Amino acid sequence: MNRQRFVQLSIGGLAGVHSPTWPLAAWGSLTGPFRQELTVDAGRLARSMRMLATFGANDAGGIDRVAFSEANVEALDWIARLLSDAGFSTEIDLAGNLIARKAGTDSSLLPLMFGSHIDSVPGGGNYDGQVGSMSSVEVAATFAAAGIVTRHPLEIAIFSNEEGGKTGSRALAGEVEAFELDIETASGLTIGEGLKRLGGDPDRLGDARRERGSLAAFLELHIEQGAVLDADGFDIGIVEGIVGIMRWNVTVDGVTNHAGTTPMDRRSDAMVAAARFVDLVHRTAREAPGRQVATVGRLTAEPGVPNVIPGRVTLTLEIRDLSMDGIERLYEAIRERSESIAEESRTAFSFDRFYTSRAAPTDERIQARVASAAAGLGLSARAMPSGAGHDAQSIALLAPVGMIFVPSIGGISHAPEEHTAPGDVTNGANVLLHTLLAIDETGL
């Protein structure tokens, strides 16, 4: 399938360009050619993406803009100025989130929130989080240039410490635990110290919590971070939900013994059992209906020397799926099948769950709005899950959420080689803009 590229009908920059202005009362019923042709300024968006890439740039072509670093603080200050120029008031909330607000024409309506994050992993790329953040800023600038005021109040959120545990968005949902504030981050600061540096207040983090139902909806644009859209030739991904994750430590106990004097038919080799288990995990996940994934990502043998049969192997099992019940079903199938391996190899398996992240389905009504916006812009789209965690996962505890994906070339992410074509960034920003307008005009 060849991608259908949308030709821009840009409004222009904020300064020195004549733009149509619509009175507040008229916007709520505005339809027709103007609304259909309203698009972001592709050149301005590309320039802002390039500028953001200078904050924390490294010699490898990527960024080291880790949460709470000087580059992170400077980038937030710059974005706040852009949003102020677009008519938004800005503040750093108690959780270190940059929150920008603009009133709507109907004070009885709940706010529409959109945004993402700008912090990176060490040695990260220039698109993860940045595409959604700068597209949100560009939508604000487009509205300002066109003189548009929405019916709903608008909130743009640039969330803090997404890469280090989604601290900012989880704080809005009341999910950050006290012990997390003492965790040291890649910046060298603890999360608590980092929040203070951004202008937050870790001692009052509980007050950052928003009530369920306090937002009309939340939208996040993001790069896919996988290769599906790029490989299959789709412009837009309509995210059905953000997968849940469960992780277990798995211990395989056998008998430690001499590698030279123990016959092959008298061994209780924990490594052999573990090897069969790794293959079992792969086969079981592939054979089960659905789009679940299962991974063994770490394995350690004891005593770990060449001439001794391993008596114990510890490894990790991770399962991801859009359904928490689906994760449990796959786990049970793997656990039950491991009993046969244990019996055949004269070993024993034990499982200890140590991590759970709940799945977050996106709102089907927002999915429909995203699909309609993409179709109206002449863009191809497909429904798909998000295999990575996002801030929208936290906000789903408060409000209906939707996510829009754009292609990641080669599926590369969290690396300097991470790349999304400028046209794809613009497409995503336009889908974000038109989805917001549709929700603002007709609700969910």
N, C-alpha and C positions, 0 to 999 in steps of 0.2 A: 504494500500500500504506500503510495507516495503522499508525503505530507502536503496538505493544502495550506499555503502561506497566506495570511491575511495582509492585505495592503493597507498601510496606515493612512488614516485621515486625521492627522494630529491637530490639536487645538493650538499648540504653540507654547512658548515660555510664559513665565509670569510677568515679565517686564517688557514693555515696548511692543507688545503684540495685541492687536485688537481682538477681543473675544466677545461672543454674545453674552449678555447678562440677562438672567431671568429673575423676576421678582419672586420673593419667598412664597407667596400664595399660589403662584403659577406652577411651581415645580412639581407639586404633588400629583398633578394631573397631566404632566408633560409626557407626551408620547410622540410618535411620528418620526420624520427623518432626522431631526436634530439628535434625539436620544439614540437612534439606531447608529448614527455616524460618530457619536462621541467616542473618542479613543484617547489613550494616553499619548504623550509626546515621547516617541521611541528614542529620539536623540537625547533628550533630557534624562530619560531613565538610564541610558547607556553611560552618560557622563557621571551620573550619581553613583552607578555601580563601580565605575573606575575610580572615583574619588574615595569611596568606602574602602576599596582594596589597598589604599595607601596607608591606612591605619593598621600598623602591625605587620606590614609587608616584610617578607623574608627573602633571602637570596635565592631560594628554590622556586620563587614565583608564586608561592602561597602566602599564608598569613599565620602569625602567632598571636592573634587577638583573643587570647584566652580570657575568660571571665575575670573581672576585677583588675585587669592589667591597666597600665597607663593608656595603651592604645584603645582599650575598651571604653575607658572614661572619656577620652578625647572624641571618639567616634559618636558616643551618645550625645555629647555636647553639640557636635556638628548637626546631627539629625534633629535635635531639639530646635535648633535655629531654623532648619528647613521647614519644620512643621509650624513653627511660629509664623514664618513668612506666608504659610498657607492658611492662616487664620485660626490655628488651633492654640489653645492654652496647653502648656506642658508642665509636668512635674515628675520627680522621681518619687515613687510611692515607698511605703515602708519595706517592701520586699525588693527594692532596687530596680523595679521595672520603670522604664520610661513610659508614662501614660500621657497621651495627647487627647484633648477633648474639644469638640465643637458642638454647639447647641443646634438642635433641629427646629423645624417650624412648629412641631407638635410636642409640647412639653409633657404630654401624658404618655408618650411612647417610651419604651425601654431603649437603651443604647444598642447600636450595632457595633460590635468590636471586631477589629481585624488587625493582623500583624504577625510577627514571628520573632526571631532573635538575631543578634549580630555577633555573639561570642563564638569562638572557634575552638576546635581541638588544637593541641600543639602541632604545628606543621600542617595545618588544614588548608582547604581550598577557599575560593572566592565566591561560592554560590550557595553553600549550605546555610540557610537562614537569611542570607543577604538578599536573595531574590525576593522572598516574601516581604522582608522589611522595607527594601527600597521601592518595591512595587506599591506597598501601602503608602509610602511617602509620595510617590508619583500620583496615585489616585487622589490624594489630598490636594496636590498641586493642580491636577486637572480640574477638580471641582472648583478650586479658587479661580483658575484662569477663565472658566466658563461662567463664573458667578452663580454656581449651583449651591443651594442649601437644601439638604435632605430633610425629609419629615422626621426621621429618627435622629436623636443625638448620635454622634459618631465618637468612638474611642479607638485610637490606634495604640497598640501595646508592643513595645520592644522588650521582650522578657529577659530577665537576668539569669545567667548561669544555666542556660539550657543544656549545654554539653556536659555540665558537671552534676546533673540530676534534676533539671527542670525546676530549679528552686523558685524562680519568680512566678511561674504559672501554677505550680503546686501550692505556693503560699496563698494564692487567690482562692484555691479550693480548700484551704485549711489542712493540707496534707504533709507539711514539713514538720518533722519531729525535732525536738530540742537537740538531740545528740548530733544531728547533721551539721549544726552550726560550728562544731569543733573539727569538722573534716577539712583537712588541708587540700587546697586546690592547686592547679598547675601554675597559678600566679605566685605561689608561695604563701598566700594568705589563707586563713580558714574561711569558710563560707560566711561566718558571722563577721569577721574582719572585712571581708570583701563587700558585704552588703553595706557596711558603714562607709566604705570608700566610695561606693556609688551614690551615697546619700540616703540609704535606707536606715532602718533601725531594727536590728535583730531582737532587741529586748521587747519590742512591740509587734513582733511578726504576726501574732494572732489577730491583731487588729486589721491586718491586710486582707483578711478573709472576706470574700464576697458571698452574699446569700444566693442560694439556688433560686433561679428565676429572676435574677437581677439584670440579666442581659437578654435582649431579644434574640440574638444569634451571634456566633463567632465564626469567622472565616480565616483560614490560613492558606496562603500560597507557598509552595515549597518545591524544590527540585525532588525528583523521584528518588535519587540515590541508588537506583538500580537501573538495569539495562532494558526493561520491558518496552517502554515507550519508544526509546531510540531504535531498538532492534525491530520492533513491529511497525514502526512508521506512524505512530499516533502523536498528535500535537498536544493533547491534554489528557491527563488522568483524572477521573472522577473517583475520589477516594471513598470506598464503602465503609471503611473503618480502620482504626489503628489496632494492630494485633496486640493481644495479651501475651505475656511471657511468663513461663515458669521455669525454674532451674533447680536441679537436684545435684547433690554430691552423691556419686555412686561408688560404693566400695566393693571390690571383689576379693574375697579371702580364699587363699589356697594354702599350700604348704611350701615353705622355703626349704630348698634342698640343693645338694651338689649337682651341678649341671653335667658332670662327667660320669658320675656313678649311679645316677638314678635312671632306670630304663624308661623309655618313652611311654610304655603302657602302665607305669606305676606313678605317674606324676599327677599332682594337683596344681597345675600351672595357672596362676592367676592371670598372667599375660595372655595366654591362649584364650581363656574365657573372655577377657576384656576385648580382645581382637574380634571375637565372634559377636560380642555385644555391639561394638561399633558398627559392624555390618548389619546387625539386626535393626538398630535404630534407623539406619539409612533405608533399608528395605521396607520396614513397617510404615515409615512416613510416606514413602513413594506409593505403596500399595493402597493406602487408605484413601477413600474419596475425599475431595476437598483440596484446599491450597495451604495446608499446614506445612510447617518445616520443623525438622528436628536435627540437632547438632551435638556432637561430642567435640568440645573445643579444647579440652585439657586432659592430659593423662600422665600419671606419675606411677612408676613401678618401684617397689621396695624388695630387696635392698638396692636395686639399681646398679648391679655390677655384672660384667660379662659372663662370669662363670658360676652364677647362682640362679636357680629357678626362682622367679619372683613369687613370693608368698602373699603379697598384697599389691593390688593396683587400685588407685583412686582416680576417678575421672568425673567429668561433668556431663550432665544431660540438660539440654535446653530445648523447649518446645514452644513454638509460636503459632498462634491461630487467631482468627477473628472471634472465635467462640471459646469461652473459658471451659465450657462443657466439652468442646472438641479437644482441647488440650488434655483434659482429664481422661477422655476416652483413649486417646493415643498413648498416654502414659500407662494406663492400665494394660493396654495391649502389649506394650514393650515390657512391662514388668512381668506379665504372665509368661511371655515367650522366653524371658531370661531364665525362668525356672528350668526349662529344658537344657539350656546351656550349662547351668549349674550342676544339674544331675549328670550330664554327659562328661563334664570336665572335673567332677568331684570338687567343686568350689561352692561358695555361697555369696549371694548378692544382697546388699542392703542399700536402701535409698533414703536420702535425707533432703527434703525440700528446703531451700534457703532463700528463695527469691520469688516474688509474685508481683507482676504488673498487670493490672486489669485491662482487658480489651475495651476499646471505646468506639462503638459503632457511630458512624456519622448519621446525621438526620436525613432521611430519605427525601424530605421536601427540599432540603438544600441541595442534595444530589441532583434533583430534577432541575433546580434553578441553574446549577452549573452546566448541566447538559444543554439546557436551552440557550444559555449565554454562548457556549462554544458553537452550537449549531448556527446561531444568529451571526456569528463572526466568521462562518465558513471554515471552522476548524474541526478536524477529526478528533474523536474522544473515545475512551473506553473506561469502563468501571474496573477498579482494581483495589486491592488492600494496600495498606502501608505496612511494610515489614519492619520499619524503624519507629521509634518513639518520637513524639512531637509535643509541643506545648498544647496543641488542640486536645490532646489526650487528657490533660488536667482540666481544661476549661469545659470539657464534656460533662463534668460533674456539676456544672453550674447552669449550662445553657445548651440549646441545640448547636451543634458544630458542623462545619463542612470544611473539606480540604481539597485543594486544587494542586495537581502535580504537573510539572513540565519536565521534558526529557533531560536526562543526564547522559552526556555522550560517553558511550562505552560502559555506562553504569558505575563510573569511578566517583568515589566520594571520600571525604576526610583525607584528602591528599592534594598537593599542589596541582596535579593533573586534572582535578575536578573541573568540568566545564559544561556550560549550557549555552547554546547559541543565542546571540542577541535577539534574533527573531522569536525564539521560543520564550525568552524572558518577557518580551513585549506581548506575546500572545497570552501568557499567563496573567500579566497585569490587566489586560483588557477583559479577560474572563472574570477576574476579581472585580473590576469596576462594574461590569454589567450584572454580575450576580448580586452585588450590593444594591444596585439601583432597583433590580427586580424585587428583592426582599423589602427594600424601603417603600416601594410603591404599593405592593400588594400583600406584604406580610408573608407568613409561612402557611 
